[in-house]
Amino acid sequence: MGLEKPQIRQIAAHFVVWAFFAIFLMYPTIAQGRRLPTDIPSRLGLAILIFYINYFFLVPQFLLKKRTRIYVVLSLVLLVGISYVSDFFFKPQFIENLRPNLPKRPGFGSFRQSLMFIMIFGIPFAVSTIIKVYAEWKKNEDLRIVTEKEKINSELQFLKAQLNPHFLFNSLNTIYSLSVKNSPDTPEAVMNISELMRYMLYEANREKVPLNKEISYLKNYVQLQRLRLSTEAKVKLKIKGDPEGKAIAPLLFITFIENAFKYGTDFQGNTEIEINLDISEASIDLYVLNLIGAHQGKEGSSGVGIENVKNRLNLLYPDSHELNITNDGEYYEVRLHLNLN
């Protein structure tokens, strides 16, 4: 199995760190036109050693577990120990090239010399801390994003599962209304519902659907509802703009239109519904107006459907929509602005 992209980036970052540190060790000698000290490979090896001791052990076992004091103490012990090893076992050619005037002393050397070693080895040590902490943060952030996305998808599936029975219940009421009247439009209504359910089962499971298919679905629904209404019913559907080439999350508009037909008939049997869909290059505006019907005032009668679509909008278009619903006692009005981008 090949390496994943995050692993490749991590390995590349390590190579870059060591390339820069090797240049840092050699630069003073090169700049002065001198021969490279023979102890550079040994000191680079020690730097790599403390880098990965910190990277694989100290940071995960102490710093990331919030045992900060122990981490600081062990880090200082490691840096001082490595500096002692470097000064005691290898000739201090590197320090001589950096500071030719430093006195040559055997053993641990001068305090200034030891401090310089600690600072030199402290650079890769600090870098290893930064890289490891960032890698852990990035891993946790990626996990958080994946978990949040899965949570959103689960909630959307649950909301869609709520929506489908709600739609079917309302559609069956329409069929029942036509059958009671012995309407010749009943077979057409059954076929219409079949098409609507096909769309909901096979098309609406996608994350986004072509806007023209969603509009066809809305047109079919409006036509189904017109079959059960009297010819005097005032039902207007107006679509403005070109839907081609645009996509949208499915089943966002149907709840508002369902409610308009379900509750848009007053006590005298008058029906007045207006549906406008205005499509521009980067946005869609839905406007739905209906009379306050005989059942509109019942508490909870349409609450599930409206809360459903509000939740879906918040999940799918958190910063890209504006929904306003007003009720003046005579008309129920919905205005939804949706940014497609």
N, C-alpha and C positions, 0 to 999 in steps of 0.2 A: 504494500500500500504506500502511495506517495504522501509526501508531506502536505499538510494543509497550508493555506495562505498565511494565517497568523503565525504558524511555526516558521515558515520561510522568512517572514518579516523579522521575527525574533532572532533567528540565526544571523540574518544580515545585519541587524543592529549590533550584535556581539562582535562581528567581524569589523564593523566600522569603529567600535570602541577600541579594539586592539590595534587597529591601524593607526588611529590618532595617538594612542599611548606610545606606540613604538616610535612614531615621528617625534613625539614630545621628548622621549629619552635620547634620541639621536640628534635632535636639532641643535643643542648647544655646541656639540662637537663639530657638526657639519658647518655651522655658522662661523666657527673659529678656524675652519680649515684644518682641523686635526684628524688624526686617525681615530676610528671608532673604538671605544673601550671594549675589551674582551668580556667584561662582566655584564654587558647589556642583555644578552640572552638569559643569563641567570636571574637578573632582576626582573625581566619581563615574565619569566616563569613564576617567580614569587608573586608578582602582581596578579597573574592569572589564577594562582592558587588561592589568594585571599578573596579575589573576586567571586570565585565559585563556592568557597566556604560560606561567604556571606549570602550569596544568591540562593544556594540550595539548602542551607542549614540555618544560619542566624536569622535572616529575615522571615522565613516561613515559621520557624519554631518560636521566635520571641517577638519580633516587631509586629508581625501581622496578628499575633495573638495578644497584642497589647501588653506584653511584658517588657515595657520600654526600658526600665532601669537595668534589668539583666542584659538586654541587648546592648545598651551603651557601654556597660562594664566589659562585656565580652569583646565588643568591637575594639575598645581601647587596648585590652590585653592582646588581642590578635595583632593589631597594628604595631604596638611596641615590640612584641615578640618577633614579628617578621622583620622589623627594622633592625633588631639586634642580630638576627640570623644574617641579614644582608650585610651588615657592617662587620660582623665577626668572621664570617666564612669566605667573603669575597673581597677582593682588593677594592678599595674605594675609588676606582678610576672615574666612575661617573660623577661623584661629588667633586673630585679634583678638577674635572673639566668644567663643572658648573661654577665652582668657587676655588680657583687655583691657590688662593692665599690662605685657605683653611689649614691649620696645623695638622700634620700627619701624626696620628696617635693610634697605637694598637688597641685591640679590644673594642669596647663599645664606642670609643671616640668621644668627641666633645658633645656638650648638650646641644649646641647649634647644629652640629652634623646629624645627631640623632633626630632632632626635630625636623630637619629637612627630609630625612628618610621617611618619617611618619607622614609628612605632608605629601611626599611623592606617592607613597603607597595609598594614602588616603583618597587620592583622586579616583583610581579604579574602584576602590571600596565604595565610595559615595555613589559612583555611577551605577554599580551593581545594585545598590539599594534602590535607586530611582527606577531602574529598569524593571526590577522585580516587583516593586510596589505598583508601578504602572501596569505591568502585565496582569497582576492579580485584580486590579481595579477594572481593567478592560474585560477580563474574563467574567467578572461578576456583573459588569454592565451589560455585556452581550447576553448573559443568562437572564438578567432582568428583562431585557427587551424581548427575548424569545418567550419568556414566561408571560409577559404582558400581552404579547401578540396571541399566544395560545388562549389566554383568558378572554381576550376580545373575541376571538373566533368562536369560543365556546358560548359566550353570551349571545353572539349574533345567531348561532345555530339555534339556541334556545328561543330567541325572539322570533326567528322564522318559523319554528315549530309552533309557537303560539299563534302566529299570523295565519298559517295555512288552515287550521280548523276554524278560525274566526271567519275567514273568507268563505270557506265551504258552507258554514252555517248560514251566512247571509245569502249565498247563492241558492241554497236549497229553499230558503224562504221565498225567493223569486219564483222558482219552479212551482212551489206549492201555490203561490198566488195565481199563476197562469193556469194551473190544472184545475183549480176551483172554478175559474171562469170558463173552463173548457175552451181555452184560447187555441186557435190554430197555430199560434206561434210557439207552442210548447216544444215540439220537436227541434225547432231552430234554437230555442233557448238551451235545450239539453246539449246540442252540438257546440253551442257557444261556450257553455261551462266546460265541456270536454277540452276545448282549445285553451281555455284559461288555465285549467288544471295542468295540462301538458306543459305550458310555459312555466308554471310555478314549480313543477316537479323536476323538469329537465333543464330549463334555462336559468331559473332564478337561484340555482345552487352555486353559481359562479360568483367570484368576488365582484366582478363588474360585468354588465351586459351592454350590448349596443343600444344606444338611446332610441333608435328607431324601433327596435323590438319592444322596448318598454312602452313606447307610445302606442304601438299596435295593440299591446295588452290592455292599455287604458281605454282605447277606442272600443275594443271588444266588450269590455266591462260596461262601458256607458251604453252601448247598443243593447246589451242584455237587460239592463235596467229600464231602458226605454220600452222594451216589449211589455213590461208589466204595468206601465203607467198609461194613463189616458192620453188621447191625442191632444188634449188641451194643456198637458203639462209643459211648463216652460223649462226646457233643458237645453243649455247652450254649452257647446264644447268648441273652443277656439285654440288652435295651435299655430304659433307664429315662429318662424325661423327654420333653419336647416339642421336636422338632427344627425345627418350623415357624418361619420368619422368621430363621433363623440360616444363616450361610455359613461355609465352611471351605475351605482350600486342598485341592485334590483329591489322592487317592491317598496320604494320609499314614498310614493305618492298615493298608492291605492287606499291607504287607511283614511285619508282625508276625503277622498272621493266616495268611498264606502259610506262614511258617516253622513255625507251630504245627501246620498240617496236614502239612507236608512231613516234619517231624522228630518229630512227636508220637506215634509208634507204637513201642512198646518191642520187645525181642527176641522176646517171646512173641506179638506181634501185637495186644497190647492198646493201644487208643487212648483217651486221656483229654485233652480240650481244653475249656477254659472261656473264654468271651469275654463280658465285661461292658462295656457302654457306658453311662455315667452322664452325662446331659445336664442342666446347670443353666442358669440365666439367662445367665451370663457365662463359662462354662467347660465343658469336656468332659473326662471321665476315662475312659481306656481301660485295661482290665485283661485281659491274655491269659496263660493258664496252660496249659502242656502237659507231658506226660511227656518225659523225656530219651529220645529215640528211638534207633534202631539207628545212624542216621547223624549224630546231633547232635554227636558228639564229633569228627568229621573236621575238621581244620583247613581254614578257608576255605570250608566248604560253604555257609554262609549269610552270609559276611562282606560280600559286595558289597551285598546287599539291605539289611542293617542299617546299613552305612555310608552308603548312599544316603539312607535316611530320616533319619538323624542330620544329614546335610548339609542336607537340605531343611528340617528343623526349625530348624537354626541360621540359615539364610538367610531363612526366612519368618517365624519367630517367635523372633527372637534373645533377647528378654527376657521371653517370654510362654509358656514351656513348661518342663516338668521331666520328664525321662526317666530311669527307673531300670530296669535289667535285671539280674536275679539268676539264678544257676544254683547250686543246692545239691547237684548230682549226681544228683538224682532228678527234680526239676521245673525247668522253665525259665519264668521269670515276667517279664512286662513290665508296667510301670506308667507311663502317660503322662498328665500333666496339661497341658491346653492352655487358655490364656486366649483367649477369642474376641475380646476387646476390645484 
